Amino acid sequence: MDKEEIKAFQQASREMAAEELGQRETAYDSALLSLQDIDEDAISQYETWRTKYDFGWSRILKWKSKPAHEKALDIAIWYDGSLAGLCWASPKDSTEKIFVLYLERNPDDSLLTRGFVAPLCLTAVRFYGVLLDLRFVVIDNPNPGARDAYEREGFSYLAGVGLAYDLAQDYDAINSEENDDDR
């Protein structure tokens, strides 16, 4: 898989997630929503957030240029000009798992995207995992307070894997749709 194909998969995953969540009943106007890669503008807005955690998002800009991270998926969620959330996921060296290493929403509770940042990011990572032909999306070291949010998105504890989403259910849905089209 070459660099251009990986970039295309990354962008397609972001777009498919925005489209899928745009079909749900949401409090926000999906026309104002955009999922992009993490860039300097995203880091600048992130630095204005007041949070008790520091995931070190600024290092993402350096990581993205390294071959070891070329398959990582970075997501900046923008809503009406405001940065609503960030995510970094990587298969690392795995041929079956993509790990959600960092996921954070803007702490401003007045944003209409509150409650949708994790679903948007996790949906994009799911799509990306399917495109890379992986088996699981794994939450790396989940914050205990966020466990419920992950479980609402279909994650469960799998022995030997961790808190994971089994992409087989997505493959099954895709195969079912293809079979329906053949009729």
C-alpha positions as CSV (number, residue, x, y, z in Angstrom):
1,M,0.0,0.0,0.0
2,D,1.5,3.3,-1.0
3,K,1.4,6.7,0.7
4,E,-1.3,8.1,-1.7
5,E,-3.6,5.2,-1.1
6,I,-3.2,5.5,2.7
7,K,-4.0,9.3,2.4
8,A,-7.0,8.5,0.4
9,F,-8.2,5.9,2.9
10,Q,-7.7,8.4,5.8
11,Q,-9.7,11.1,4.1
12,A,-12.4,8.7,3.0
13,S,-12.7,7.5,6.6
14,R,-13.2,11.0,7.9
15,E,-15.8,11.8,5.2
16,M,-17.8,8.5,5.7
17,A,-17.9,9.2,9.5
18,A,-19.3,12.7,9.0
19,E,-21.8,11.4,6.5
20,E,-22.9,8.5,8.7
21,L,-23.4,10.6,11.8
22,G,-25.1,13.3,9.7
23,Q,-27.8,10.8,9.0
24,R,-28.5,10.5,12.7
25,E,-30.8,12.8,14.7
26,T,-28.3,15.3,16.1
27,A,-28.4,18.7,17.8
28,Y,-25.9,20.2,15.3
29,D,-26.2,21.3,11.7
30,S,-24.1,18.7,9.8
31,A,-23.4,21.3,7.1
32,L,-21.2,23.1,9.6
33,L,-19.2,19.9,10.5
34,S,-15.9,19.0,9.0
35,L,-13.5,16.2,9.8
36,Q,-9.9,17.1,8.8
37,D,-6.4,16.0,9.5
38,I,-4.7,17.6,12.5
39,D,-2.8,20.6,11.4
40,E,-1.2,23.8,12.9
41,D,-4.6,25.5,13.1
42,A,-6.1,22.6,15.1
43,I,-3.1,22.7,17.5
44,S,-3.4,26.4,17.9
45,Q,-7.1,26.1,18.9
46,Y,-6.4,23.2,21.1
47,E,-3.9,25.2,23.1
48,T,-6.7,27.5,24.2
49,W,-8.6,24.6,25.8
50,R,-8.3,24.4,29.6
51,T,-8.1,20.7,30.4
52,K,-6.7,18.7,33.3
53,Y,-5.0,16.3,30.8
54,D,-2.2,17.1,28.4
55,F,-2.1,14.5,25.6
56,G,0.7,16.4,23.9
57,W,-1.3,17.0,20.7
58,S,1.5,19.3,19.3
59,R,3.8,16.3,18.8
60,I,1.3,14.8,16.3
61,L,2.6,17.3,13.7
62,K,6.1,15.8,14.1
63,W,4.8,12.2,14.2
64,K,2.8,12.6,11.0
65,S,6.1,13.1,9.0
66,K,7.7,9.9,10.3
67,P,7.4,6.7,8.3
68,A,6.6,4.7,11.4
69,H,3.3,6.7,11.7
70,E,2.3,6.9,8.1
71,K,-0.7,4.5,8.6
72,A,-1.9,6.5,11.7
73,L,-5.2,8.3,11.4
74,D,-5.4,11.8,12.8
75,I,-8.7,13.6,13.1
76,A,-9.6,17.2,13.9
77,I,-13.3,17.8,14.2
78,W,-14.4,21.3,13.3
79,Y,-17.8,22.7,13.9
80,D,-18.6,26.2,12.6
81,G,-15.0,27.3,12.9
82,S,-14.4,25.8,16.4
83,L,-12.2,22.8,17.1
84,A,-14.6,20.3,18.7
85,G,-12.3,17.3,19.1
86,L,-9.1,15.5,18.2
87,C,-8.2,11.8,17.7
88,W,-5.1,9.8,17.0
89,A,-5.3,6.1,16.1
90,S,-2.6,3.8,14.8
91,P,-2.2,0.2,13.8
92,K,1.3,0.4,15.2
93,D,2.9,-2.8,13.9
94,S,-0.3,-4.8,14.1
95,T,-1.9,-6.5,11.1
96,E,-5.2,-7.0,12.9
97,K,-5.7,-4.0,15.3
98,I,-5.9,-0.3,15.1
99,F,-5.4,1.4,18.5
100,V,-7.2,4.6,19.5
101,L,-4.4,6.1,21.4
102,Y,-5.8,9.6,22.0
103,L,-9.3,11.0,21.9
104,E,-10.3,14.3,23.4
105,R,-13.3,16.7,23.0
106,N,-13.3,20.4,23.5
107,P,-14.2,21.0,27.2
108,D,-16.6,23.8,26.3
109,D,-19.9,22.2,27.2
110,S,-21.9,24.7,25.2
111,L,-20.7,23.3,21.9
112,L,-23.5,21.5,20.0
113,T,-21.1,18.7,19.2
114,R,-20.9,17.6,22.9
115,G,-21.8,13.9,22.9
116,F,-20.8,13.4,19.3
117,V,-17.0,13.7,19.3
118,A,-16.3,10.2,20.4
119,P,-18.9,8.7,18.0
120,L,-17.5,10.7,15.1
121,C,-13.9,9.7,15.8
122,L,-14.7,6.1,16.5
123,T,-16.8,5.8,13.4
124,A,-13.9,7.2,11.3
125,V,-11.5,4.8,12.9
126,R,-13.9,1.9,12.3
127,F,-14.1,2.8,8.6
128,Y,-10.3,3.2,8.4
129,G,-9.8,-0.2,10.1
130,V,-12.2,-1.8,7.5
131,L,-10.3,-0.2,4.6
132,L,-7.0,-1.4,6.0
133,D,-8.6,-4.9,6.3
134,L,-8.0,-5.1,10.1
135,R,-10.0,-7.0,12.6
136,F,-10.3,-4.8,15.7
137,V,-10.4,-1.2,16.9
138,V,-8.9,-1.2,20.4
139,I,-9.1,1.6,22.9
140,D,-5.6,1.8,24.4
141,N,-5.7,2.5,28.1
142,P,-9.3,3.7,28.3
143,N,-10.2,6.4,30.8
144,P,-12.6,4.6,33.2
145,G,-15.0,7.6,33.0
146,A,-15.3,7.1,29.3
147,R,-15.9,3.4,29.3
148,D,-19.7,3.8,29.0
149,A,-19.3,6.0,26.0
150,Y,-17.2,3.4,24.2
151,E,-19.6,0.6,25.1
152,R,-22.5,2.7,23.6
153,E,-20.5,2.7,20.4
154,G,-20.3,-1.1,20.3
155,F,-17.0,-1.7,22.2
156,S,-16.7,-4.5,24.7
157,Y,-14.0,-6.3,26.6
158,L,-12.5,-9.1,24.6
159,A,-10.1,-11.5,26.3
160,G,-6.6,-11.2,24.9
161,V,-7.5,-8.0,23.0
162,G,-8.8,-5.5,25.5
163,L,-11.7,-2.9,25.1
164,A,-12.4,-3.5,21.5
165,Y,-14.8,-3.2,18.6
166,D,-14.9,-6.3,16.4
167,L,-14.8,-5.1,12.8
168,A,-16.3,-8.4,11.7
169,Q,-19.7,-6.9,12.3
170,D,-18.9,-4.1,9.8
171,Y,-17.6,-6.6,7.3
172,D,-20.8,-8.7,7.7
173,A,-22.9,-5.6,7.1
174,I,-20.9,-4.7,3.9
175,N,-21.2,-8.3,2.6
176,S,-24.9,-8.3,3.4
177,E,-25.4,-5.1,1.4
178,E,-23.4,-6.5,-1.5
179,N,-25.5,-9.6,-1.5
180,D,-28.7,-7.6,-1.5
181,D,-27.4,-5.7,-4.5
182,D,-26.9,-9.0,-6.4
183,R,-30.6,-9.9,-6.1
